[in-house]
Amino acid sequence: QVQLVESGGGLVQAGGSLRLSCAASGIIVSRYTMGWYRQAPGKQREWVALIIRDGSTNYADSVKGRFTISRDNAKDTVYLQMNSLKPEDTGVYYCNAQRGISTYWGQGTQVTVSS
């Protein structure tokens, strides 16, 4: 059974930092494309960042230069370091694992950035 468990969300002031974690069980994260998505109230879920099997990363324009996605293969954990946070970064952040037709989601962690 695959489980993705996010943690590290919280309330932070604008300009602050948070680090989100996504602990995976039932999969080997280095064999999947791992991504972070977010959903603000009243808006659709949007892609934030991803790391593919070879370690290459990609970011949405809105977070480029502020967020960093990384992976610890030994722990099967993916991280999202978020710096210079803005109120518009507020939302529920979800971890995603994708390989072929298989896709898995975590339950999400709330990030709230106050102005």
FIBALUM-188980 format. One record per residue (C-alpha): residue number from 1; residue in three letters; chain; x, y, z. Coordinates in Angstrom, 3 decimals. Layout:
% residues N
  num  residu  chaine        xx        yy        zz
  NUM     ALA       A         X         Y         Z
...
END
This chain:
% residues 115
  num  residu  chaine        xx        yy        zz
    1     GLN       A     0.000     0.000     0.000
    2     VAL       A     1.387     3.361    -1.026
    3     GLN       A     1.288     6.250     1.421
    4     LEU       A     2.550     9.787     1.046
    5     VAL       A     2.554    11.768     4.287
    6     GLU       A     3.197    15.492     4.164
    7     SER       A     4.350    17.542     7.130
    8     GLY       A     5.950    20.875     7.900
    9     GLY       A     3.142    23.245     7.070
   10     GLY       A     2.110    26.078     9.336
   11     LEU       A     1.622    29.786     9.749
   12     VAL       A     4.463    32.091     8.763
   13     GLN       A     4.878    35.785     8.091
   14     ALA       A     5.595    37.077     4.618
   15     GLY       A     9.299    36.792     3.885
   16     GLY       A     9.670    33.752     6.096
   17     SER       A    10.561    30.168     5.298
   18     LEU       A     9.114    26.705     5.704
   19     ARG       A    10.309    23.261     4.757
   20     LEU       A     7.740    20.685     3.769
   21     SER       A     8.434    16.969     3.890
   22     CYS       A     6.770    14.117     2.061
   23     ALA       A     7.561    10.719     3.536
   24     ALA       A     6.737     7.874     1.179
   25     SER       A     6.068     4.254     1.960
   26     GLY       A     5.294     1.493    -0.499
   27     ILE       A     7.303     3.131    -3.282
   28     ILE       A    10.908     4.025    -3.987
   29     VAL       A    10.813     7.756    -4.630
   30     SER       A    13.881     7.726    -6.872
   31     ARG       A    11.902     5.609    -9.338
   32     TYR       A     9.046     8.098    -9.532
   33     THR       A     8.512    11.643   -10.655
   34     MET       A     7.802    13.377    -7.366
   35     GLY       A     5.964    16.644    -7.329
   36     TRP       A     4.481    19.275    -5.077
   37     TYR       A     1.155    20.888    -5.858
   38     ARG       A    -0.910    23.450    -4.003
   39     GLN       A    -4.501    24.540    -3.831
   40     ALA       A    -5.623    27.926    -2.597
   41     PRO       A    -9.177    28.444    -1.344
   42     GLY       A   -11.589    28.691    -4.257
   43     LYS       A    -8.911    27.871    -6.806
   44     GLN       A    -7.838    24.823    -8.742
   45     ARG       A    -4.910    22.730    -7.667
   46     GLU       A    -1.727    23.915    -9.367
   47     TRP       A     1.656    22.384    -9.905
   48     VAL       A     4.549    23.901    -7.941
   49     ALA       A     7.686    21.809    -8.433
   50     LEU       A     8.877    18.391    -9.467
   51     ILE       A    11.947    16.194    -9.347
   52     ILE       A    12.350    13.392   -11.824
   53     ARG       A    14.213    10.120   -11.536
   54     ASP       A    17.564    11.483   -12.654
   55     GLY       A    17.327    14.276   -10.089
   56     SER       A    16.464    17.035   -12.506
   57     THR       A    14.076    19.628   -11.144
   58     ASN       A    11.537    22.031   -12.559
   59     TYR       A     9.505    24.825   -11.021
   60     ALA       A     6.459    26.894   -11.718
   61     ASP       A     7.378    30.448   -12.660
   62     SER       A     5.626    31.775    -9.563
   63     VAL       A     8.047    29.994    -7.216
   64     LYS       A    11.231    29.857    -9.276
   65     GLY       A    14.190    31.171    -7.310
   66     ARG       A    12.328    30.923    -3.987
   67     PHE       A    11.438    27.222    -3.654
   68     THR       A    13.735    24.217    -3.875
   69     ILE       A    12.635    20.607    -4.249
   70     SER       A    14.985    17.857    -3.137
   71     ARG       A    14.973    14.175    -2.414
   72     ASP       A    16.578    11.882     0.161
   73     ASN       A    16.688     8.468    -1.440
   74     ALA       A    17.776     6.733     1.746
   75     LYS       A    14.694     8.001     3.555
   76     ASP       A    12.301     7.890     0.588
   77     THR       A    11.422    11.458     1.443
   78     VAL       A    10.955    14.512    -0.738
   79     TYR       A    11.298    18.060     0.549
   80     LEU       A    10.153    21.478    -0.515
   81     GLN       A    12.201    24.327     0.916
   82     MET       A    10.176    27.501     0.643
   83     ASN       A    11.894    30.851     1.149
   84     SER       A    10.734    34.439     0.758
   85     LEU       A     7.165    33.324     1.231
   86     LYS       A     4.348    35.552     0.010
   87     PRO       A     0.672    35.669     1.016
   88     GLU       A    -0.201    34.255    -2.394
   89     ASP       A     1.716    31.087    -1.487
   90     THR       A    -1.050    30.265     0.996
   91     GLY       A    -2.815    26.980     0.362
   92     VAL       A    -2.849    23.269     0.988
   93     TYR       A     0.316    21.666    -0.340
   94     TYR       A     0.109    18.146    -1.713
   95     CYS       A     2.804    15.633    -2.523
   96     ASN       A     2.413    13.559    -5.676
   97     ALA       A     4.180    10.480    -6.981
   98     GLN       A     3.795     9.490   -10.617
   99     ARG       A     5.136     6.636   -12.692
  100     GLY       A     3.454     5.537   -15.882
  101     ILE       A    -0.271     5.325   -15.237
  102     SER       A     0.217     5.144   -11.468
  103     THR       A    -0.265     8.311    -9.483
  104     TYR       A    -0.505     8.801    -5.742
  105     TRP       A    -1.393    11.777    -3.561
  106     GLY       A    -0.804    12.689     0.027
  107     GLN       A    -3.425    14.195     2.278
  108     GLY       A    -1.934    17.680     2.156
  109     THR       A    -0.469    20.140     4.626
  110     GLN       A    -1.698    23.686     5.176
  111     VAL       A     0.605    26.630     4.569
  112     THR       A    -0.600    30.060     5.569
  113     VAL       A     1.461    33.161     4.883
  114     SER       A     0.350    36.315     6.658
  115     SER       A     1.060    39.768     5.308
END
